[in-house]
């Protein structure tokens, strides 16, 4: 193995480890933690903003939101 191949292998292994650490939070112990709803002003404002949308599902099962009047 040449010096550049060794560097590339080490670099790829470290990059893979780094990417898995950042993109795999479902593998951590935090997945069992329940979501805490604070019922504060921010949460109430978010609920109000989202109340203007309806979730639609097309014939292929894709979900999307549409704004509804009222």
C-alpha positions, 0 to 999 in steps of 0.5 A: 500500500502506498503512502497516498492509499494509506492516507486515503484509507485513514481519511475515509475511515475517520470521515465515515466515523464522523458521519455516522456519529452525526447522522445516527442519533437514533442509535443513542440512548436518547431515543427512549426519552419522551418529548416534553411539551412546555405549553409555553408561548412558543409552542402555542404560537407554533400550534397556531401557525400549523393550524392553517395547514392540512396534511394531504396524501396522494395516491402513491402515499406521499404526504404534503401540507396545504394551506386551508382558508379559515 
